[in-house]
Amino acid sequence: MSLLRAIFIFPIHFTLQMSNLGFWAVLIVLFGLIKLLIPLPPFNRHINALNAVFEIAFGVISVKLITLFNRVTIESNIPHSISPEGWYLITANHRSYLDIILLIGFAKGNYPAPKFFLKKELIWLPFVGLGAWALDMPFMRRYSKAQIEQQPSLKGKDIATTQAACEKYRNTPTTIINFVEGTRFTPQKHIQKNSPYQYLLPPKAAGIAFTLAAMGNLFANMLDVSIFYPQNSKWPMMDMLCGSMQRIIIDIKEIPISSNMRGNYQEDELFRKHFQVQLNTLWEEKDLRIQTLLQDN
């Protein structure tokens, strides 16, 4: 019966989700092109605000479709102290592409429309790439040590990209989302990376450190988001599209950003080690919190 249900639900749900994505992406890109043709800062701020509304509308409708096609319970714990008028840095674990939809959908009434730091290759992804460009989301290209050794001029380019992107967000309340693990969690990656955590991959400190250095004085607080799919941890996105998603847990913990979390991560070795310790401690607490959430439910 579950297989028959999936065969029936998948094409309908997938089509509606893609239609929702395509509709809002076309609107966002259209207004992004207008912004490109009329490069006046006051005018562009209005366009950015409108595109932020479109982005959140996409997420809200997508979540509505998820609840329509799945007998799913969504358990959310969101602090009442956060506001759509503030600046926030979100650190989140990464289980599925579904995480992105949820983080956008749950922004409504809680925090500003989120910006993701995306891999450069994603700019070619239909709808997503151009939509992200129109929303001023930065496309990152990471350089390996070997590439930097061959071309020393590449050193620091990823930092410069981060800082340039963050400068765009200084005049408008913004949420910047950093998937600190750098990739989606899988059991194979968990073993390969020899992770010391039960539910998480080891965190990568550089990206979040660069963001804090560029914008740390603007952020109201850091929001540590834990997302989990207790009964659908293997293929959350496919299970959701097939109508078999059962439970989603979204837990947000608000963390003050102290002055010792900002510094020169690239050049200051002492700060770099101290920051890594802070992030690892945060990740240990997060791992225990996920364990508690799963036990309580």
Residue pairs with C-beta under 8 A, 6 or more apart in sequence:
2 244
5 242
5 243
5 244
6 242
6 243
6 244
9 69
9 241
9 242
9 243
10 241
10 242
10 243
12 69
13 65
13 69
13 241
13 242
13 243
14 241
16 65
17 62
17 65
17 241
20 58
20 61
20 62
20 65
21 58
21 62
21 127
21 128
22 127
24 54
24 55
24 57
24 58
24 131
25 58
25 127
25 128
25 130
25 131
26 127
27 54
28 51
28 54
28 55
28 131
28 134
28 135
29 130
29 131
29 133
29 134
31 47
31 50
31 51
31 54
31 134
32 47
32 51
32 130
32 133
32 134
32 135
33 134
34 47
35 43
35 44
35 47
35 48
35 134
38 44
45 171
45 172
48 136
48 172
49 172
51 134
51 135
52 112
52 113
52 135
52 172
53 113
55 104
55 113
55 114
55 135
56 104
56 105
56 107
56 108
56 113
58 104
59 101
59 102
59 103
59 104
59 105
59 106
59 107
59 108
60 105
60 108
62 101
62 104
62 105
63 74
63 101
63 102
63 105
63 106
66 72
66 101
66 240
66 245
67 74
69 241
69 243
70 240
70 243
70 244
70 245
70 246
71 243
71 246
72 240
72 245
72 246
72 247
72 248
73 246
73 247
73 248
74 247
74 248
74 250
75 247
75 248
75 249
75 250
75 297
76 106
76 249
76 250
76 251
76 252
77 250
77 251
77 252
78 106
78 110
78 250
78 252
79 252
79 253
79 254
81 254
82 88
82 110
82 111
82 220
82 221
82 223
82 252
82 254
83 111
83 220
84 107
84 109
84 110
84 111
84 112
84 173
85 112
85 173
86 111
86 112
86 173
86 220
86 221
87 112
87 169
87 173
87 174
87 175
87 215
87 218
87 219
87 220
88 111
88 112
88 174
88 175
88 176
88 219
88 220
88 221
88 222
88 223
89 175
89 176
89 178
89 208
89 211
89 212
89 215
89 219
89 222
89 223
89 257
90 103
90 111
90 114
90 175
90 176
90 177
90 178
90 222
90 223
90 224
90 225
91 178
91 180
91 203
91 208
91 222
91 223
91 224
91 225
91 282
92 99
92 103
92 177
92 178
92 179
92 180
92 224
92 225
92 226
92 227
93 99
93 179
93 180
93 181
93 185
93 199
93 200
93 225
93 226
93 227
93 286
93 290
94 179
94 181
94 183
94 184
94 185
95 184
95 185
95 227
95 228
95 229
95 233
95 236
96 184
96 229
96 236
96 237
97 184
97 237
98 229
98 236
98 237
98 240
99 179
99 227
100 116
102 227
102 248
102 250
103 114
103 177
103 225
103 227
104 113
104 114
106 250
107 113
107 114
107 175
111 175
111 223
112 172
112 173
112 174
112 175
113 135
113 174
113 175
114 175
114 176
114 177
115 135
115 136
115 137
115 138
115 165
115 169
115 174
115 175
115 176
115 177
116 132
116 137
116 177
117 137
117 138
117 140
117 162
117 165
117 176
117 177
117 178
117 207
118 132
118 137
118 138
118 139
118 140
119 139
119 140
119 141
120 139
120 140
120 141
122 128
122 129
122 132
122 139
123 129
123 130
123 132
123 133
123 139
132 139
133 139
136 165
136 168
136 169
137 165
138 161
138 162
138 164
138 165
140 158
140 161
140 162
140 207
141 157
141 158
141 161
142 158
143 154
143 155
143 157
143 158
147 154
148 154
148 155
156 266
158 210
159 210
159 266
162 207
162 210
162 211
162 214
163 210
163 213
163 214
166 176
166 211
166 214
166 215
167 214
169 176
169 215
169 218
170 215
170 218
175 223
176 211
176 215
178 207
178 208
178 211
180 203
180 204
180 205
180 207
180 208
180 279
180 283
181 200
181 201
181 202
181 203
181 204
182 201
182 204
182 207
183 189
183 201
185 199
185 200
185 201
189 201
190 201
193 201
193 202
195 201
195 202
196 202
197 283
197 284
197 287
198 287
198 290
198 291
199 228
199 287
199 290
199 291
200 283
200 286
200 287
200 290
202 283
203 279
203 280
203 282
203 283
205 265
205 272
205 275
205 276
205 279
206 265
208 279
209 263
209 265
209 272
209 275
210 265
212 219
212 257
212 261
212 262
213 262
213 263
213 264
213 265
216 257
216 261
216 262
217 262
219 257
221 254
221 255
221 256
221 257
222 254
222 255
222 256
222 257
223 252
223 253
223 254
223 255
224 252
224 253
224 254
224 255
224 282
224 286
225 250
225 251
225 252
225 253
226 249
226 250
226 251
226 252
226 253
226 286
226 289
226 290
226 293
227 248
227 249
227 250
228 248
228 249
228 290
228 293
228 294
229 236
229 239
229 245
229 247
229 248
229 249
230 246
230 247
230 249
230 294
230 297
231 246
231 247
232 239
232 240
232 244
232 245
232 246
232 247
236 245
239 245
247 297
249 293
249 294
249 297
251 289
251 290
251 293
253 289
255 282
260 274
260 278
261 275
261 278
263 271
263 275
264 271
265 271
265 272
265 275
266 272
